[in-house]
């Protein structure tokens, strides 16, 4: 899930799969097993189901017990079920432990900001407002607007855009640049990546959509080609990684006599695949794409988990952008003070996405990590600053504290404690 909140909790089985449980109960009731007297259908759908629900609720009590002390994030994500019905699910995440709240079938609904706000408010009421730190959704304009409505009525609750979704959009902007008048400069630098994407996808489909061609490929490679998920653009990077791994198998396949025999249904396409597979320039471009998108992909892997990482996001963005620059400049054999038109476009995409993703809560969390004040971390890069010396972080942290502590006297006391924390005085 893009929100980075797992769904392997008993509550999901209970609430999402109730119909399946009843069907299994009906099957067991109508198909007796020798020596076993199963409960009847009515018992399964009433007494036993209620008993199991109570048992699951009891299992989730320890998770609920941490909410007041540790704080909760409410995560929401939209998807479609097997019947293509639009679904929105809601979960809580606290210290890496996720719990399913509910799922809403929004088929036929007008999914505007007021509708989404209403669904979020139901979850907030169930979890209790005082326990909630933030709500996390994707970056869609309606979700952002709904988050703004929640913040307006409950200032202590922050809306946070999903980091993984933001990074996916950045990869999409880089690897699938649109040819529009407003995007002409970016398209001029990035369109070759789209061509690589189209070519590799064509080759993958050409091989996998024909049993004989697929059989030939399987003879030369123990690893399979991967399909990509439409909702996760970073899966295209994974597909390219797999292409690189099975490079030798692809080349052996098109050089084999069997390839000539099985290509008769479409000689032109088969010849195109063969030329591309044997084109060293193609593989060089794939290597470059994987090199400079690698830091973005690695950040997705780190943030797309149940492990709390809000306090690390600010630094991860900065580090990731630096690593992207290093990969591009190494490929182009440029020095740091030289200009790279390609990197300039990529950098703008990443910075624009970061500006849309950065929140006061992330800056506050970053400010409360002792590592970022230590000389070891600061000396790793001459441009690094401690959070209390960084203007952007300090400005956003102040916004956060004003919302948490509207009373000036309370806020003054908190700022004094923060100053002691920065200086390592007293209990710090």
PECORTA-V785728 format. One record per residue. PHI is phi in radians with two decimals (* if undefined). NEAR is the number of other ideal C-beta (glycine too) atoms within 10 Angstrom. Layout:
((PHI;NEAR) (PHI;NEAR))
//
This chain:
((*;15) (-1.05;24) (-1.29;24) (1.35;24) (-1.87;26) (-1.23;18) (-2.36;18) (-1.67;9) (-2.05;18) (-1.01;17) (-1.04;21) (-1.18;19) (-1.05;16) (-1.14;19) (-1.62;14) (-1.53;16) (-2.02;12) (-1.06;13) (-1.07;8) (-1.11;10) (-1.06;16) (-1.15;14) (-1.10;11) (-1.13;12) (-1.12;20) (-1.13;14) (-1.13;11) (-1.12;16) (-1.22;16) (-1.69;10) (-2.26;8) (-1.09;10) (-1.83;8) (-1.01;4) (1.49;5) (-2.25;7) (-1.86;7) (-1.25;15) (-1.19;13) (-1.33;13) (-1.06;15) (-1.12;11) (-1.16;14) (-1.09;19) (-1.47;17) (-2.14;10) (-1.07;11) (-1.17;14) (-1.09;16) (-1.15;10) (-1.13;11) (-1.19;15) (-1.09;15) (-1.08;10) (-1.11;11) (-1.16;16) (-1.04;13) (-1.17;10) (-1.15;13) (-1.52;17) (-1.02;8) (-1.03;9) (-1.19;18) (-1.06;16) (-1.14;11) (-1.57;14) (-1.06;18) (-1.17;12) (-1.41;9) (-1.70;13) (1.50;14) (-2.24;25) (-1.87;22) (-1.71;25) (-1.95;26) (-2.30;24) (-2.61;21) (-1.82;18) (-2.77;13) (-2.27;11) (-1.47;12) (-1.08;5) (-1.60;7) (1.14;8) (-1.40;12) (-1.25;15) (-2.24;17) (-2.14;21) (-1.92;20) (-2.31;23) (-2.42;25) (-1.92;25) (-2.32;21) (-2.45;22) (0.91;15) (1.45;12) (-1.75;16) (-1.77;24) (-2.48;21) (-1.24;22) (-1.75;19) (-2.88;15) (-2.29;16) (-2.13;19) (-1.46;11) (-1.77;16) (-1.07;12) (1.43;7) (-1.56;13) (-1.50;8) (-1.50;17) (-1.61;11) (-1.12;18) (-1.26;12) (-1.13;16) (-1.15;26) (-1.05;22) (-1.07;12) (-1.16;18) (-1.15;24) (-1.12;16) (-1.07;14) (-1.19;19) (-1.08;21) (-1.13;9) (-1.15;12) (-1.42;20) (1.50;12) (-0.97;13) (-1.17;12) (-1.54;18) (-1.70;22) (-1.65;18) (-2.69;22) (-2.04;25) (-2.04;27) (-2.35;26) (-1.35;19) (-1.63;17) (-1.01;15) (-1.05;8) (-1.18;17) (-1.19;26) (-1.11;16) (-1.15;15) (-1.11;26) (-1.08;25) (-1.11;12) (-1.14;17) (-1.13;23) (-1.10;16) (-1.17;9) (-1.64;11) (-2.33;16) (-1.03;12) (-1.41;15) (-1.78;20) (-1.82;23) (-1.58;20) (-2.17;21) (-1.22;21) (-1.12;25) (-1.12;26) (-1.11;23) (-1.11;24) (-1.07;22) (-1.16;26) (-1.10;23) (-1.15;20) (-1.12;27) (-1.09;22) (-1.12;16) (-1.08;21) (-1.40;24) (-1.63;19) (-2.44;15) (-1.09;22) (-1.56;13) (-1.58;11) (-2.15;9) (-1.08;6) (-1.26;8) (-1.93;14) (-1.06;10) (-1.14;13) (-1.14;20) (-1.10;16) (-1.07;14) (-1.53;17) (-1.95;20) (-1.11;13) (-1.13;14) (-1.19;19) (-1.08;16) (-1.10;11) (-1.09;19) (-1.04;19) (-1.12;11) (-1.16;17) (-1.17;21) (-1.16;14) (-1.10;14) (-1.08;21) (-1.07;18) (-1.16;13) (-1.07;17) (-1.39;19) (-1.36;15) (-1.55;9) (-2.38;17) (-1.08;9) (-1.25;13) (-1.16;20) (-1.12;16) (-1.09;11) (-1.10;21) (-1.09;21) (-1.10;15) (-1.19;12) (-1.92;17) (-2.48;18) (-1.38;7) (-1.71;10) (-1.63;12) (-1.31;20) (-1.90;17) (-1.49;11) (-1.95;18) (-1.58;12) (-1.09;6) (-1.46;12) (-2.22;18) (-1.22;20) (-1.16;22) (-1.17;16) (-1.16;23) (-1.10;21) (-1.11;14) (-1.10;19) (-1.11;22) (-1.01;14) (-1.19;17) (-1.00;21) (-1.14;13) (-1.15;11) (-1.68;19) (-0.87;14) (-1.10;10) (-1.11;18) (-1.12;22) (-1.16;15) (-1.10;17) (-1.12;23) (-1.34;23) (-1.56;13) (-1.37;14) (-1.08;6) (-1.10;15) (-1.07;19) (-1.15;13) (-1.25;10) (-1.59;17) (-1.68;20) (-1.12;8) (-1.21;10) (-2.75;12) (-1.10;10) (-1.06;8) (-1.17;14) (-1.10;19) (-1.17;12) (-1.08;15) (-1.07;23) (-1.09;19) (-1.10;11) (-1.20;18) (-1.08;21) (-1.61;13) (-1.55;12) (-1.07;7) (-1.10;8) (-1.05;18) (-1.20;17) (-1.12;11) (-1.17;17) (-1.09;18) (-1.02;12) (-1.15;19) (-1.04;21) (-1.14;16) (-1.17;16) (-1.49;22) (-1.58;22) (-0.96;16) (-1.07;20) (-1.19;22) (-1.09;16) (-1.14;14) (-1.17;23) (-1.07;23) (-1.08;10) (-1.25;16) (-1.50;20) (-1.55;22) (-2.46;13) (-1.47;15) (-1.27;11) (-1.03;15) (-2.52;17) (-0.98;19) (-1.29;17) (-1.83;20) (-1.09;23) (-1.02;25) (-1.21;17) (-1.09;18) (-1.07;21) (-1.08;13) (-1.12;16) (-1.07;22) (-1.11;18) (-1.11;13) (-1.19;17) (-1.08;22) (-1.07;19) (-1.04;15) (-1.13;19) (-1.20;19) (-1.17;17) (-1.14;12) (-1.14;16) (-1.52;13) (0.96;7) (-2.00;15) (-1.55;6) (-1.05;7) (-1.50;5) (-1.55;10) (-1.71;7) (-2.12;16) (-0.98;11) (-1.14;18) (-1.14;21) (-1.00;13) (-1.22;20) (-1.10;25) (-1.06;15) (-1.09;13) (-1.08;18) (-1.16;23) (-1.18;13) (-1.07;13) (-1.16;23) (-1.12;18) (-1.10;8) (-1.39;14) (-1.76;20) (-1.12;18) (-2.30;21) (-0.98;20) (-1.13;23) (-1.12;25) (-1.20;22) (-1.13;24) (-1.07;21) (-1.07;21) (-1.21;24) (-1.81;12) (-1.77;15) (-0.99;11) (-0.97;11) (-1.33;21) (-1.87;17) (-1.48;11) (-1.07;8) (-1.04;7) (-1.23;15) (-1.15;16) (-1.41;9) (-1.20;9) (-2.57;11) (-1.15;6) (-1.56;7) (-1.31;14) (-2.27;14) (-1.15;15) (-0.95;22) (-1.31;16) (-1.80;12) (-1.53;18) (-1.10;8) (-1.07;12) (-1.10;22) (-1.11;14) (-1.12;11) (-1.23;21) (-1.09;24) (-1.09;15) (-1.04;14) (-1.10;19) (-1.17;18) (-1.14;13) (-1.34;17) (-1.28;16) (-2.26;16) (-1.14;11) (-1.34;8) (-1.01;9) (-1.16;8) (-1.12;12) (-1.16;15) (-1.13;10) (-1.15;12) (-1.17;13) (-1.10;14) (-1.17;10) (-1.13;13) (-1.13;18) (-1.09;12) (-1.16;13) (-1.10;17) (-1.08;16) (-1.47;11) (1.23;10) (-1.66;10) (1.02;8) (-1.16;7) (-1.58;12))
//
